[in-house]
Amino acid sequence: MKVSNEELIAKNIMLAFRENSVFLGDACVYSSYLTKQLLQEKLNLKAKLVAGTVNFSPADIGLAYMWDPPREFHMWTKLGLKIIDIAVIDVPMRDDFNPKYLNSHYIKDKMFPLVWDKNPPFKYTKVKNGVKQIESPVDSEIYKKLYKHTSDLIDEELKNNIC
């Protein structure tokens, strides 16, 4: 059974983070770079990195990550008109998340929904040249480990789906 691009990339990134004990909710830069790189290398899809702010107010959650790098910011991937934000799923588990917002209908099992959509439930605002202001993780050992693990998971799934 063929899986969607969303399922192939997102679920394997999430699995690699969990299996390597890296908290996804604090790693938007890592997950965004992985998403972009894996979309290109595994599916020949050209995505872009975007950095800026995310505001959860449209989901009745009084939380936002504003533009104040390196202390506070957010990063995501764009594929055409779609915003892809895998790290957002674990935001409700961050220390700075107010538990009173866990009643929001957007939160299931202490997780936000994966964002892979033209019309996400949150407000994303790009900062011009924002990505250039954020340090790339690609040379870090943890990024390399996450990339290898995710890449291997995807290759295995592609192999099993083709046969």
C-alpha positions in Angstrom: 0.0 0.0 0.0 1.5 3.3 -1.1 1.8 6.0 1.7 1.4 9.7 1.2 4.5 12.0 1.1 3.2 13.5 4.4 3.0 10.1 6.1 6.3 8.9 4.7 8.4 12.0 5.8 6.5 13.1 8.9 6.0 9.8 10.7 9.6 8.7 10.1 11.0 12.0 11.4 8.8 11.8 14.5 9.9 8.2 15.0 13.6 9.0 14.6 13.3 11.8 17.2 11.6 9.5 19.7 14.0 6.6 19.1 16.9 8.9 19.6 15.4 10.6 22.7 15.4 14.1 21.1 12.4 16.2 22.1 10.7 17.4 18.9 9.0 20.3 20.5 12.3 22.1 21.1 13.8 21.2 17.7 11.9 23.1 15.0 15.2 23.9 13.2 16.3 20.3 13.1 12.9 19.0 11.9 12.6 21.7 9.3 16.0 21.0 7.8 15.3 17.3 7.9 11.9 17.8 6.2 13.4 19.9 3.4 16.4 17.6 2.8 14.4 14.4 2.9 11.7 15.7 0.5 14.4 16.6 -1.9 16.5 13.4 -1.6 13.8 10.8 -1.2 11.0 12.3 -3.3 12.7 14.8 -5.6 10.4 17.6 -4.2 11.9 21.1 -3.8 10.9 22.7 -0.5 12.1 25.9 1.3 13.0 26.7 4.8 11.1 29.6 6.5 11.8 31.2 9.8 9.6 33.7 11.7 6.8 33.6 14.2 3.9 31.2 15.0 0.9 32.4 16.9 -1.5 29.8 18.3 -4.3 32.3 19.0 -6.5 31.2 16.1 -6.7 27.9 18.0 -7.8 29.7 21.2 -4.4 29.1 22.7 -2.7 32.2 24.1 0.8 31.3 23.1 3.1 32.5 20.4 6.8 32.1 19.5 7.9 35.6 18.5 10.9 36.7 16.5 13.8 37.2 19.0 16.5 34.8 17.8 18.3 32.9 19.1 16.1 33.0 22.2 12.7 32.7 20.6 11.6 32.1 17.0 10.1 29.3 14.9 11.1 27.5 11.8 9.1 25.5 9.3 9.2 24.1 5.8 7.2 25.2 2.7 6.3 22.9 -0.1 4.6 25.0 -2.7 1.8 26.7 -0.8 1.8 24.2 2.0 3.3 24.9 5.4 4.9 21.8 6.9 5.6 22.0 10.6 6.4 18.7 12.3 7.9 20.1 15.5 4.6 21.8 16.4 3.1 18.4 17.4 5.1 18.4 20.7 4.7 22.1 21.6 2.0 21.3 24.2 4.6 19.2 26.1 7.1 22.1 26.3 7.8 23.5 29.8 6.6 27.0 28.7 3.2 25.6 27.6 0.4 26.5 29.9 -1.5 23.4 30.9 -4.8 25.3 30.9 -4.7 25.3 27.1 -4.8 21.5 27.0 -8.6 21.6 26.7 -8.4 23.1 23.2 -10.1 21.0 20.6 -6.8 21.2 18.6 -4.9 19.2 21.2 -5.3 15.4 21.3 -3.3 13.3 23.7 -1.2 16.4 24.6 -0.2 16.9 21.0 -1.0 19.5 18.4 -2.0 18.1 14.9 0.8 17.8 12.4 0.7 20.9 10.1 1.0 20.0 6.4 -1.5 22.3 4.8 -2.2 25.4 2.9 -4.5 26.6 5.6 -3.0 25.7 9.0 -4.9 26.2 12.2 -2.1 28.6 13.5 -0.8 31.9 12.1 2.7 31.6 10.6 4.5 34.8 9.8 7.7 34.7 7.8 10.6 37.1 8.6 12.5 38.2 5.6 15.9 36.6 5.6 15.0 34.9 8.8 16.6 31.5 7.9 19.9 33.3 7.4 19.7 34.5 11.0 19.4 31.0 12.4 22.4 28.7 12.7 22.1 25.6 10.5 22.2 22.3 12.4 23.5 20.1 9.5 27.0 19.8 10.8 26.0 18.8 14.3 26.3 15.2 15.4 22.7 14.9 16.5 21.4 16.2 13.2 23.6 13.6 11.3 22.3 10.9 13.6 18.7 12.0 13.1 19.1 12.3 9.4 20.7 8.8 9.1 18.0 7.2 11.2 15.1 8.9 9.4 16.7 8.2 6.0 17.0 4.5 6.9 13.4 4.3 8.1 12.2 5.9 4.9 14.3 3.7 2.6 13.0 0.6 4.4 9.4 1.8 4.0 9.9 2.7 0.3 11.5 -0.7 -0.3 8.5 -2.5 1.4 5.9 -0.4 -0.5 7.5 -1.0 -3.9 7.8 -4.8 -3.7 
